[in-house]
Amino acid sequence: MLSQIKSGKYGPGTRLPTEQELMEKFGASRETVRKALDRLVVRGIIVRKPGVGSFVNSEKTNHLVGIIVQQITSYIFPYVVFGAEDYLFRNGYKLLLGNASEDPSREKQIIEEWVESGVTGLIVDPVYSATRRCNRDYMKSLVKQGIKVVLVHSDWNIEGAGCVVLDDTYGGTKAAEVFHQHGHKRVAVLYKSIHLPSFARAMSFIQRARELGFEKIYEKSFNVSEFTGVPMQMAYELLTMPKQLRPTAVFCYNDATALQLQLVAKRLGLTIPDDLSVIGFDDAPIGDFRDVLTSFAHPKEDVGRKAAEILLKMLSGGEAEKYVFQPEFIERSSVAPPRA
């Protein structure tokens, strides 16, 4: 059927044979025919009119895009999705939703299935974006094929792809300066090395800390999801150092990591901010600790909305655009001068 539509046998707006006629023509079961038609509907190739029949879509745009994020059920990711979905819905587009589960293989498989289904626009928050395991080359190939792609959080500098990111280096730089202003001399950064935003925040923190002349700058990185609890082990290693060596202030690349640091500190009998100052990033909904944690506000829904806006412009023939959000520094009570 698809080949006949592409050949022009069934032109735009043409009524297709009934399910019964297709069953007889192809010697297929009703279930097989319905699944085939459903697939063409998803791809935007045909439209169904209840009680009337199936017709070749006369619109050039299938109004179907996909958004895939690292972890769809937790942390800031549902808010990013909501922002994108809201904008797409108000502009007449349908959304396919994908959960990469922080697995680049799964991420690629989902996108491949979407492209096969006729999706022409993608919003992707890529996993492992700072490593060779990432799907950067695959994204480049999709752009060359004419698929419109907008990356979220990680800028791979792909020509023809849109991008929405935060000024992550501002976060790391600002955190180092705040610790310095409060008189800290031994500081640490706890981050995920496989993710570009995390890496940028950590490296800018370290660079600024060196410029400010801290006595000790500890760097603790992990290469798996922070939702595995691995940051707790890193935090334990930092906080069980001898008191005269232990950092008195820690910058965590996100609030989920900061929460795990706080839990370890509590178990060790350390209080925040008396024994340990902490700065996170994202201003995420992480329970009571959010009320005291100094952090940087992540414009979650606005990021998703902006990505959708850029994507729809690209689908309408516009140029790819890069947009950078400036995170707002939110000072609460988790930072104080170190104890003498």
C-alpha positions, -999 to +999 in steps of 0.1 A: +000+000+000+028+024+009+045+018-024+013+025-043+008+058-024+044+068-031+040+059-068+010+082-071-016+056-076-034+070-046-029+107-046-035+132-018-070+131-005-078+098-023-100+073-005-082+040+000-098+005-003-117-008+027-102-032+052-121-060+036-108-051+001-073-049+014-076-083+031-087-099-001-061-081-022-031-090-001-044-123+014-039-109+049-059-111+082-080-082+094-055-077+123-025-074+099-044-049+077-054-028+107-018-027+121-005-017+087-030+011+084-023+022+120+013+025+111+005+047+082-016+069+104+012+073+129+035+083+101+010+109+089+007+093+055-030+085+058-059+098+079-089+080+091-124+094+091-148+073+113-177+059+093-163+072+060-129+055+054-092+060+051-077+087+029-042+097+018-031+127+038-033+158+018-012+178+042+026+181+037+034+180+074+025+150+095+025+171+127+043+143+146+076+149+165+095+130+192+111+140+224+135+117+242+151+125+276+175+107+299+151+097+327+114+104+319+100+096+354+123+115+377+141+147+387+138+177+362+130+157+331+092+155+334+091+193+336+112+197+304+088+173+286+058+192+299+071+225+286+077+209+251+044+191+250+024+222+260+039+242+232+035+214+206-001+208+216-010+244+213+005+244+178-014+214+166+015+188+168+014+153+183+042+141+205+060+108+208+077+104+242+109+083+247+128+073+278+165+066+272+171+053+307+206+068+304+215+041+278+229+053+245+219+021+228+183+024+239+183+060+229+194+052+194+170+023+190+140+045+200+150+072+176+155+047+148+120+034+153+106+069+153+124+078+121+111+046+105+076+056+115+079+089+097+089+114+125+106+144+109+114+164+140+133+154+172+141+170+206+169+150+222+185+153+256+214+130+248+229+106+273+267+100+277+271+133+259+307+138+270+319+103+260+326+083+228+296+062+236+273+091+227+252+092+196+267+124+182+276+108+148+242+093+145+226+127+151+248+142+125+236+116+100+200+123+108+205+160+102+221+152+068+190+131+060+168+161+065+155+152+100+151+183+121+169+179+154+171+201+185+195+191+212+187+200+249+214+206+276+244+193+255+258+214+226+275+191+201+280+220+176+263+200+148+258+221+118+221+223+109+209+212+144+192+234+169+203+236+205+190+248+239+214+248+268+222+265+301+253+287+308+268+259+328+302+275+332+286+304+350+273+279+376+308+265+384+325+299+384+298+314+407+300+285+431+338+289+435+334+326+441+307+322+467+328+297+487+358+321+485+337+350+497+327+329+528+363+322+536+366+286+527+401+272+519+394+235+512+367+229+486+355+200+464+334+193+434+313+162+429+301+155+394+292+131+366+320+129+341+299+114+313+275+143+309+286+176+291+267+200+314+281+183+345+317+184+330+314+221+321+302+230+356+330+210+373+358+223+350+347+259+354+345+255+392+380+240+393+395+267+370+380+295+391+390+278+423+426+277+412+425+313+402+412+322+436+440+303+453+422+277+475+446+255+495+429+223+485+406+215+455+392+180+456+377+165+424+353+135+427+337+122+396+315+092+387+307+077+353+272+062+360+238+076+367+236+096+400+203+078+406+223+046+414+235+061+446+271+060+435+276+097+446+271+086+482+303+066+480+322+096+466+307+118+493+317+093+520+353+093+507+354+131+509+337+135+543+357+108+561+391+124+554+409+137+585+393+170+597+424+191+589+422+179+553+385+175+548+368+200+524+346+225+542+326+233+511+314+211+482+299+221+448+276+194+435+268+194+398+231+189+405+207+188+434+202+150+433+239+147+440+238+173+467+210+154+484+231+123+486+260+143+500+237+157+526+225+122+536+261+110+540+270+141+561+240+135+583+250+099+589+285+110+599+272+136+623+281+166+602+256+195+599+250+218+570+262+246+570+281+245+603+304+217+593+299+217+556+287+242+530+270+229+499+259+244+466+238+224+441+224+231+406+188+229+392+167+240+421+150+206+418+120+193+437+140+171+462+120+174+493+128+194+525+165+198+516+154+221+488+143+247+514+179+251+526+200+243+496+218+271+478+214+263+441+209+275+406+174+277+391+170+255+361+143+269+338+129+234+332+097+240+314+111+270+295+139+248+282+113+223+268+091+250+254+120+268+237+133+236+222+098+229+207+096+265+195+129+262+176+120+228+162+087+240+148+104+270+132+129+245+116+100+223+104+085+254+087+117+261+068+136+283+093+172+280+103+186+261+132+190+282+163+211+280+195+196+294+227+214+298+260+195+302+293+212+320+322+206+301+354+195+322+384+216+319+415+194+311+445+210+317+479+196+299+508+211+287+541+234+258+530+265+281+528+283+297+557+318+305+568+338+275+580+342+268+617+374+280+631 
